[in-house]
C-alpha cells in the first residue's frame, strides 16, 4: 500500500492553484496573496516624535537651558516654521518633526519656566533622541509579503498602513460534501432502530470552512447506483472539490469509486498504509477533484486533516500547504502494535504535555472531540513517556 507521504505528494502534484481575484482589503482576512505585496510608502512616512515633549536643537537643549516655546504641533497638524536658536516647539507622539529640530525632550524632563511661554530643560538630550525616522520600519519598494502568504491580522494592518484599499488574492475553493449510507439520518429527523445521525459533514464542514473554503453539503443518497451518480454529478457541477464520506471500501454498497469511474473520472490512488483511514482514495474529473473519505467519523476527520487540508491549502495558493506540527512531551507511554503507522488522537495542555485523548478505535467520536492533535506512531512501536514528539495540529 502507498505511504501517506506518497499520497500527499500525488495530491499536491495534481492540484493546481485556483485563479485570482481582487477584493477589498477589509474582506481579505485569511486569504492568500496572488501577487507580492510591495510597499508604496515609507513607514513612518516622515520623521516624527516618539514622545510627548518639546522638539529642540540638541546643542541648546542641555540641562538647565531655558527655551522659548514658539508653537504647538499636535499629531496631524505640522508646525509651519523653523526651530531656531533659543526656541522649541511643543510636540506629541506622532507629531512631524519641525524643521531645524534634531531631538525631542520628553515632557517629564522639562519644567514650565517664567515668563510664560518658556520651558526649562531638566535633563538634556543627545542628537536624534526620541525621534522616529521616515522609512525606519518599511522602505518604499520593499516586498512586504510574497505570493502565497496568508493575510493574517498583522499583515492586514501593515497593508492598511500602506493605504492598500484592494488586494489580489486566490479564489476560495468551492467544496461539496456528500455523506453516504442508507443508515444515516439528518438532524431533526426521528431516529429509528438501526440508524444513526449523520455527523461527519458538520465536523468536516467546519474544518474546511476554517481552512478558507466555501463548503456546502448534500443529503446522504441511498445506497443505490442511480442516487450516488446523481449526487456526484450535482457535486461536480457546483464545486471544484467533491468530498465523499463513506462508500470507500470493498462492500457491495460501496458505490462511489465505480460510479465515479463511470462518469469518466480517473482514480489516482486508493488505500494508504495508515490507521485510521486506510480506504481513502483520490481522483480527478475534468480538472476537478474527488476525495473519498472513509465513513467512520475518526477515519473521515483524520484523513481530512492529513490529506485534504494540504490540497485545499494549495488550491488557495498557500505557499506552505504541508502538515503543521508543534513539539510536545508525552505524559504517558503510547504503543502501536499494528503493522500500519497509527495517527493517534491526543490532547495537549498549556505546558506542552501530551496524552491520549481516549480510546483510539476509529468509530469512537468521543475521544476525537477531546483531541487537539495527532501523534504519528510508527508500526509496532512504543513511544516512552517523556519523549518529545511532533504533534500535528489543525
Secondary structure by P-SEA (a helix, b strand, c coil): cccaaaaaaaaaaaccccbbbbccccccccccccbbbbbcccccccbbbcccccccccccccccbbbbbccccccccccccccccccbbbbccccccccccccccccccccccccccbbbbcccccccccccccccccccccccccccccccaaaaaaaaaacccbbbbccbbbbbbbbbcccccccccccccccccccaaaaaaaaaaaaccbbbbbccccccaaaaaaaaaaaaacccbbbbcccccccccccaaaaaaaaccccccccccccccccccccccccbbbbbbcccaaaaaaaaaacaaaaaaaaaccccccbbbbbbbbcbbbbbccccccccccccccccccccccccccccccccccccbbbbbcccccccccbbbbbbcc
